[in-house]
């Protein structure tokens, strides 16, 4: 039966900081679009990511700065907004959300986090609207607790996943694939396990051709048992910060291809929201909602082919 399992928490809509240009209202718009879509939906509230799992990836001093809302202004400028007490609580829950989405994906085949995808956050600082790197944190925790042995991060946001690449660079049990606009942020790229830089203005067919050329080979050569999917919709032609030219149909084709490639191999897929920017948060929210529904609808066509057991401490303790 087609059901979308989506992780969401009230803290995702923390009050926007008084400084910065990031639009936090899109997260409410995403959930409104999902709830009004009529698509079968089950919402799951995540626990905050325990501090020790954040410190396993990020500098403990930086984690302390975030937890106490005392991030230096030089780091806040790099992030793009001040880290208030509300933002501190929010990022603990968004990181817990990606981990919980992975646990739910193990049971249902696919699950989505309605926030996060903070792929620019680095060891000692956040960057590019990202505070903690939920993809790297979740991948590390999944492997350390025995929920996965090899995690593939598929990053199809318009921006390179430089933080995720940097934080997992020395690991052979995490593979980072980044398909992104070559001339977009960040100016100084990191080195992913595999980078696929695209020229400005690539359309639906060009993007799908690149994905088809590389993704199946990554599955075969790396042999993951878990997929974390950075499902940014800033590849859209109308996106304020994008440089590519995908349509709604192109993003749908992209999402179906990713989930099909994973699920036909019996692999669970957990998606994070990723980027999406525009003047109208409702329009951006609709794009994110359609992306999650496409993934859930594609997943419904596959039989479950892995043990039906969360095998986790759902309250995040320990």
C-alpha positions as CSV (number, residue, x, y, z in Angstrom):
1,X,0.0,0.0,0.0
2,X,1.3,3.4,-0.9
3,X,2.0,5.4,2.3
4,X,4.5,8.2,2.9
5,X,6.3,7.9,6.2
6,X,7.5,11.4,7.0
7,X,9.5,12.6,10.0
8,X,8.5,16.0,11.3
9,X,8.8,18.0,14.5
10,X,7.3,21.2,15.7
11,X,10.9,22.5,16.2
12,X,11.4,22.4,12.5
13,X,9.4,25.6,12.3
14,X,11.5,27.5,14.9
15,X,11.0,31.2,14.8
16,X,13.2,32.7,12.1
17,X,16.3,34.7,13.4
18,X,16.1,38.4,13.1
19,X,19.2,38.5,10.8
20,X,19.8,36.4,7.7
21,X,18.1,35.7,4.4
22,X,17.1,32.0,4.9
23,X,13.3,31.4,4.6
24,X,12.3,29.1,7.5
25,X,8.6,29.4,6.5
26,X,9.1,26.8,3.7
27,X,9.0,24.0,6.3
28,X,5.5,24.8,7.3
29,X,4.6,25.1,3.6
30,X,6.0,21.6,3.0
31,X,3.8,20.0,5.7
32,X,0.7,21.9,4.6
33,X,1.3,20.7,1.0
34,X,1.7,17.1,2.2
35,X,-1.4,17.2,4.4
36,X,-3.5,18.8,1.7
37,X,-2.4,16.4,-1.0
38,X,-4.6,13.6,0.0
39,X,-1.7,11.2,-0.2
40,X,-1.7,8.6,2.7
41,X,0.6,10.0,5.3
42,X,2.0,8.9,8.6
43,X,3.9,11.5,10.6
44,X,6.7,10.5,13.0
45,X,8.3,12.9,15.6
46,X,12.0,12.5,16.0
47,X,14.1,12.6,19.1
48,X,16.9,15.1,19.3
49,X,20.2,13.6,18.1
50,X,22.2,12.8,21.2
51,X,25.1,15.0,21.8
52,X,27.7,12.3,21.6
53,X,26.7,11.4,18.1
54,X,27.0,15.0,17.0
55,X,30.5,15.2,18.7
56,X,31.5,12.0,16.8
57,X,31.4,14.1,13.6
58,X,31.7,17.7,14.7
59,X,34.3,19.4,16.9
60,X,33.0,19.2,20.5
61,X,33.8,22.9,21.0
62,X,31.6,23.8,18.1
63,X,28.8,21.5,19.4
64,X,29.1,23.3,22.7
65,X,28.8,26.7,20.9
66,X,25.6,25.5,19.2
67,X,24.0,24.0,22.3
68,X,24.6,27.1,24.3
69,X,23.7,29.5,21.4
70,X,27.1,31.1,21.6
71,X,28.3,30.6,18.1
72,X,30.9,33.3,17.2
73,X,29.6,35.9,14.6
74,X,32.3,34.9,12.1
75,X,30.8,31.4,12.1
76,X,27.2,32.7,12.0
77,X,28.0,34.8,9.0
78,X,29.3,31.7,7.3
79,X,26.1,29.8,8.3
80,X,23.9,32.7,7.1
81,X,21.9,33.3,10.2
82,X,22.5,33.6,14.0
83,X,22.2,30.4,16.1
84,X,19.5,31.3,18.6
85,X,18.3,28.9,21.4
86,X,15.4,28.0,19.1
87,X,17.8,27.2,16.2
88,X,19.9,25.1,18.6
89,X,16.9,23.0,19.5
90,X,15.8,22.8,15.9
91,X,19.1,21.4,14.5
92,X,19.2,18.7,17.3
93,X,15.8,17.5,16.1
94,X,16.5,17.8,12.3
95,X,19.6,15.6,12.8
96,X,17.6,13.2,14.8
97,X,15.0,13.3,12.0
98,X,17.4,12.0,9.3
99,X,18.5,9.2,11.6
100,X,14.9,8.3,12.3
101,X,14.0,8.4,8.6
102,X,16.7,5.9,8.0
103,X,15.3,3.6,10.7
104,X,11.8,3.9,9.2
105,X,13.2,3.2,5.7
106,X,14.6,-0.1,7.0
107,X,11.1,-1.1,7.9
108,X,9.1,0.5,5.0
109,X,11.6,0.8,2.2
110,X,11.4,4.6,2.0
111,X,10.9,7.4,4.5
112,X,11.5,11.1,4.4
113,X,12.8,13.8,6.8
114,X,10.8,17.0,6.1
115,X,13.8,19.1,6.9
116,X,17.6,18.8,7.0
117,X,20.0,17.8,4.2
118,X,22.5,20.1,5.8
119,X,25.4,19.1,3.5
120,X,27.6,22.2,3.8
121,X,28.3,21.9,7.6
122,X,31.9,21.2,8.4
123,X,33.9,19.9,11.4
124,X,34.3,23.2,13.3
125,X,31.6,25.4,11.8
126,X,28.4,25.5,9.8
127,X,28.1,27.0,6.4
128,X,25.6,27.7,3.7
129,X,22.5,27.6,5.9
130,X,23.7,24.4,7.5
131,X,24.6,24.1,11.2
132,X,25.2,20.3,11.8
133,X,25.7,17.8,9.0
134,X,22.8,15.4,9.5
135,X,23.9,13.2,6.5
136,X,27.3,12.6,7.9
137,X,26.0,12.3,11.5
138,X,23.3,9.8,10.5
139,X,25.7,7.7,8.4
140,X,28.2,7.5,11.2
141,X,25.6,6.5,13.8
142,X,23.9,3.9,11.5
143,X,27.3,2.2,11.0
144,X,28.5,2.5,14.5
145,X,25.3,1.0,16.0
146,X,25.2,-1.8,13.4
147,X,22.1,-0.6,11.5
148,X,24.2,-0.5,8.3
149,X,27.6,-1.5,7.1
150,X,28.0,0.6,4.0
151,X,26.1,3.9,3.4
152,X,25.7,5.5,0.1
153,X,24.9,9.3,0.2
154,X,23.3,10.3,-3.1
155,X,23.4,14.1,-3.2
156,X,21.4,15.6,-6.0
157,X,21.1,19.1,-4.6
158,X,22.2,21.8,-7.1
159,X,25.1,22.6,-4.7
160,X,28.0,20.2,-4.1
161,X,27.8,18.4,-0.8
162,X,31.2,19.7,0.3
163,X,30.6,19.2,4.0
164,X,29.5,15.6,3.8
165,X,32.4,14.8,1.5
166,X,34.9,16.4,3.9
167,X,33.5,14.8,7.0
168,X,33.6,11.3,5.5
169,X,36.6,11.6,3.3
170,X,38.7,9.1,5.1
171,X,36.1,6.4,5.4
172,X,35.7,3.4,3.1
173,X,32.2,2.5,4.5
174,X,30.5,5.8,3.3
175,X,30.4,6.7,-0.4
176,X,29.4,10.3,-1.4
177,X,28.0,10.9,-4.9
178,X,27.4,14.6,-5.7
179,X,25.7,15.6,-8.9
180,X,25.7,19.4,-8.9
181,X,26.1,22.7,-10.9
182,X,29.8,23.1,-11.4
183,X,29.8,26.9,-11.1
184,X,27.5,27.2,-8.1
185,X,28.2,27.4,-4.4
186,X,30.6,26.5,-2.8
187,X,33.3,28.2,-4.8
188,X,36.0,25.9,-3.4
189,X,34.7,22.3,-3.8
190,X,35.6,19.4,-1.7
191,X,36.3,16.0,-3.1
192,X,33.4,13.6,-3.0
193,X,33.9,9.9,-3.6
194,X,32.5,10.7,-7.0
195,X,31.7,14.2,-8.2
196,X,29.6,14.8,-11.3
197,X,29.8,18.6,-12.1
198,X,27.2,19.9,-14.6
199,X,27.3,22.9,-16.8
200,X,24.8,25.7,-16.3
201,X,21.4,25.2,-17.8
202,X,21.4,21.4,-18.0
203,X,17.8,20.3,-18.6
204,X,15.8,17.2,-17.7
205,X,17.3,14.9,-20.2
206,X,20.9,16.1,-19.6
207,X,20.5,15.6,-15.8
208,X,19.0,12.1,-16.2
209,X,21.6,11.1,-18.7
210,X,24.4,12.0,-16.2
211,X,22.6,10.2,-13.4
212,X,22.0,7.1,-15.5
213,X,25.6,7.0,-16.5
214,X,27.0,7.0,-13.0
215,X,24.5,5.9,-10.3
216,X,24.0,2.2,-11.4
217,X,27.8,1.8,-11.5
218,X,28.1,3.2,-8.0
219,X,25.6,0.8,-6.6
220,X,27.4,-2.1,-8.2
221,X,30.9,-1.1,-7.2
222,X,30.3,0.1,-3.7
223,X,27.5,-2.4,-2.8
224,X,25.8,-0.3,0.0
225,X,23.1,-1.6,2.3
226,X,21.6,1.9,3.1
227,X,20.9,4.9,1.0
228,X,20.7,8.5,2.3
229,X,19.2,10.7,-0.4
230,X,19.8,14.5,-0.5
231,X,16.7,15.3,-2.5
232,X,17.1,19.1,-3.1
233,X,14.7,20.7,-5.4
234,X,17.0,23.7,-6.1
235,X,17.8,22.1,-9.5
236,X,14.5,23.5,-10.7
237,X,14.6,26.1,-13.5
238,X,12.8,28.7,-11.3
239,X,15.0,28.2,-8.2
240,X,16.5,31.5,-6.9
241,X,19.9,29.9,-6.1
242,X,20.1,27.2,-8.8
243,X,21.9,27.2,-12.1
244,X,20.2,24.2,-13.7
245,X,17.0,24.0,-15.7
246,X,15.0,21.0,-14.5
247,X,11.2,21.1,-14.7
248,X,8.7,19.5,-12.3
249,X,8.6,16.5,-14.6
250,X,12.4,16.3,-14.5
251,X,12.6,16.3,-10.7
252,X,9.9,13.5,-10.7
253,X,11.9,11.4,-13.2
254,X,15.0,12.0,-11.0
255,X,13.3,10.8,-7.8
256,X,11.8,7.8,-9.4
257,X,15.1,6.8,-10.9
258,X,16.9,7.0,-7.6
259,X,14.3,5.0,-5.6
260,X,14.0,2.4,-8.4
261,X,17.7,1.9,-8.5
262,X,17.9,1.4,-4.8
263,X,14.7,-0.6,-4.2
264,X,15.2,-3.1,-7.1
265,X,18.4,-4.0,-5.1
266,X,16.4,-4.3,-1.9
267,X,18.0,-1.3,-0.3
268,X,16.2,1.2,2.0
269,X,16.2,4.9,1.1
270,X,15.9,7.8,3.5
271,X,15.6,11.2,2.0
272,X,16.5,14.6,3.5
273,X,14.8,17.8,2.3
274,X,17.8,19.7,0.9
275,X,17.7,23.0,-0.9
276,X,14.8,24.8,-2.5
277,X,14.6,28.6,-2.7
278,X,12.2,31.1,-4.1
279,X,10.1,34.1,-3.3
280,X,6.9,32.1,-2.6
281,X,7.5,29.4,0.1
282,X,4.3,27.7,-0.9
283,X,5.6,27.0,-4.4
284,X,8.9,25.7,-3.0
285,X,7.0,23.6,-0.4
286,X,4.9,22.1,-3.2
287,X,8.1,21.0,-5.0
288,X,9.4,19.3,-1.9
289,X,6.1,17.6,-1.2
290,X,5.8,16.3,-4.7
291,X,9.4,15.0,-4.5
292,X,8.6,13.0,-1.3
293,X,5.3,11.7,-2.7
294,X,7.1,10.6,-5.9
295,X,9.6,8.6,-3.8
296,X,6.9,7.0,-1.7
297,X,4.8,6.2,-4.8
298,X,7.8,4.5,-6.5
299,X,8.7,2.6,-3.3
300,X,5.2,1.2,-3.1
301,X,5.8,-0.8,-6.3
302,X,8.5,-2.9,-4.7
303,X,8.1,-5.8,-2.3
304,X,9.8,-5.4,1.0
305,X,13.1,-7.3,0.8
306,X,14.8,-6.8,4.1
307,X,14.0,-7.6,7.8
308,X,11.0,-5.8,9.2
309,X,12.7,-4.6,12.4
310,X,13.7,-1.1,13.5
311,X,16.4,-2.5,15.6
312,X,17.0,0.8,17.3
313,X,16.5,2.8,20.5
314,X,13.7,5.1,19.3
315,X,14.1,7.6,22.1
316,X,17.7,8.3,21.0
317,X,19.1,7.6,24.5
318,X,22.5,6.0,25.1
